[in-house]
Amino acid sequence: MTDMQDRNNKTPALITTIAFAGVLIFMMILCLFMPDKVFSENENRTLTKRPEFSFAYVASGKYMKAFEQYASDQIIGRDSWVALKSEMDIAIGKKDNGKVYFGKEGYLFQITEIDEVQLEKNIGYLEKFFQKSEAVNAELNISVLVVPTSTEIMKEMLPKYAPTSEENTAIKAVKDKFGSQFCDVTPALEAQFENGIYYRTDHHWTTLGAYYAYACWVEAQGLQVHSVDDYDVNTIANDFYGTLHSKANIKTTADSIQRFDLIRNDMTKAEIEMKIYTNKGERVMDGLYDSKYLSIKDKYSYFLSGSNPLTTIENRAEVAETDAGEDLKQAKTLLILKDSYAHCFIPFLTDHFDSIIAVDLRYYKESISDLMEKYNVTDLMVLYNIDGFSRDRNLVYLR
């Protein structure tokens, strides 16, 4: 082959490389001069800010890593690039895009990562907190629900040979530590996995999934369980694309969101007042649902108005003087330490407690013991999904 032929063969590849590099440089320049986006509605998260330059920061090696994350978050057409990558991954037969498994029938599954070290720490934090709380109130009723994700319950829908974390092993570790205080909802969920108990495009369970966990918990507490037929089920959204869809951004069937309203025969209409406390102040709402979220992507925040540091719920309904009513309603106050799995679960509890205090330890950093004393708490519940519980570094604040 002559030098001329060799140069001719290399020319197309060289042109392609230069063009690709030119596009990247052009997009980087645009990103630098365009205003940064603060929040991604599609991904429901705050985007990375441009890191401040300093020679010390560069020398530490952290600046380039921070800038890489910034560039990834702020690149023009980010959602389209994510979608293109996912479609290419599916086309070449990949099972996932590094964040989400592409399951059967359009289901998306979270790639869970159990942090065994943090899991052990969190179990220890809870154990010490329970001991301290029971020393103050020996009659305190404690229950723990650490529940599996769809990746564990719906394994049959995962891609073939997809590796998964040992969620059941992690849940067993929590169960073994807390014994009778632990409510194991896994069998109840496994029995219903074909009935739409997890969303197709989101990492949460559906309202129906939360109902089956509620029924399991209520039975364990010796309270009266409502059957699913006792509820008026209303679909409040048919176009829900959740967090897993944001990570994959592929074409799939949208989820619907249901709301369960108890059909009341022996009680007056419930009068629910919800107060939300944030660093911006206090907000009072009639009821447990925030309809403003139905017009945006983050529709799951319709329940309890999303994740907030502290939420208080007062049920002011008066129970009729019947045996069923007396068995159902308890003059008690529940404190629930939770993640967002609790948001569609809590509405089922309002008939069993006069007051419910919901705390998200990611945002609430004040004394939980003081909170319990202030509200005269009679029942304490912990509700997390196992993936989140094993990686949450905020339970340390229980100390």
Helices and strands as residue ranges (DSSP letters): H 3-33, E 39-40, E 45-46, H 55-59, H 62-74, H 78-91, E 100-102, G 104-106, E 108-110, H 116-136, E 141-147, H 150-153, G 155-157, H 167-178, G 179-181, H 186-191, G 193-195, H 207-220, G 228-230, E 231-240, H 243-248, E 255-262, E 272-278, E 281-286, G 291-295, G 299-302, E 310-315, H 323-328, E 333-338, G 340-342, G 346-349, E 355-359, H 368-374, E 379-385, H 386-391, G 395-398
